[in-house]
Amino acid sequence: MTQPTPEQLEAEIEVQRAQLADTVDQLTQKLDVKAQAKARFSRITPTTYAAFAGAAILVGGLVWWRGRR
């Protein structure tokens, strides 16, 4: 078995550095809760808002109606 040349070692180290940088970036994205929350919030459509509002009005009406009985 031949020993790798310094150039080969440097190339291998550079590849490993790039892989490590990618891994660190992925972990950073996974741990960034604020960015994840913003991304999820931006996916909410006006239809979803309308559904939540309708459900809130329905529940509020039922609570009010139940209180009157």
C-alpha positions as CSV (number, residue, x, y, z in Angstrom):
1,M,0.0,0.0,0.0
2,T,1.4,3.4,-1.0
3,Q,1.2,6.4,1.2
4,P,-0.9,9.2,-0.1
5,T,0.8,12.3,-1.3
6,P,0.5,15.6,0.6
7,E,-1.8,16.9,-2.2
8,Q,-4.1,13.9,-1.9
9,L,-4.2,14.4,1.9
10,E,-5.1,18.0,1.4
11,A,-7.8,17.2,-1.1
12,E,-9.3,14.6,1.3
13,I,-9.2,17.1,4.2
14,E,-11.0,19.7,2.0
15,V,-13.7,17.2,1.1
16,Q,-14.2,16.3,4.8
17,R,-14.4,20.0,5.7
18,A,-17.1,20.6,3.1
19,Q,-19.1,17.6,4.4
20,L,-18.7,18.9,8.0
21,A,-19.8,22.3,6.9
22,D,-22.9,20.9,5.3
23,T,-23.7,18.9,8.4
24,V,-23.3,21.9,10.6
25,D,-25.5,24.0,8.4
26,Q,-28.2,21.3,8.5
27,L,-28.1,21.1,12.3
28,T,-28.2,24.9,12.5
29,Q,-31.4,24.9,10.4
30,K,-33.0,22.2,12.5
31,L,-32.2,24.0,15.7
32,D,-33.4,27.4,14.5
33,V,-36.9,27.3,16.0
34,K,-37.7,30.9,15.2
35,A,-37.1,30.4,11.5
36,Q,-39.1,27.2,11.5
37,A,-42.0,29.0,13.1
38,K,-41.9,31.8,10.6
39,A,-41.8,29.3,7.7
40,R,-44.8,27.4,9.1
41,F,-46.7,30.7,9.8
42,S,-46.1,31.9,6.2
43,R,-47.7,28.7,4.8
44,I,-51.0,29.5,6.5
45,T,-53.5,30.6,3.8
46,P,-56.4,33.0,4.1
47,T,-58.8,30.0,3.9
48,T,-57.1,28.6,7.0
49,Y,-57.6,31.9,8.8
50,A,-61.3,31.9,7.8
51,A,-61.7,28.4,9.1
52,F,-60.2,29.3,12.5
53,A,-62.3,32.4,12.7
54,G,-65.4,30.5,11.9
55,A,-64.6,27.8,14.5
56,A,-63.9,30.5,17.1
57,I,-67.2,32.3,16.3
58,L,-69.1,28.9,16.5
59,V,-67.5,28.0,19.9
60,G,-68.2,31.5,21.2
61,G,-71.8,31.3,20.1
62,L,-72.3,28.0,21.7
63,V,-70.8,29.1,25.0
64,W,-73.0,32.2,24.9
65,W,-76.1,30.2,24.0
66,R,-75.3,27.6,26.7
67,G,-74.9,30.4,29.3
68,R,-78.3,31.9,28.5
69,R,-80.1,28.6,29.2
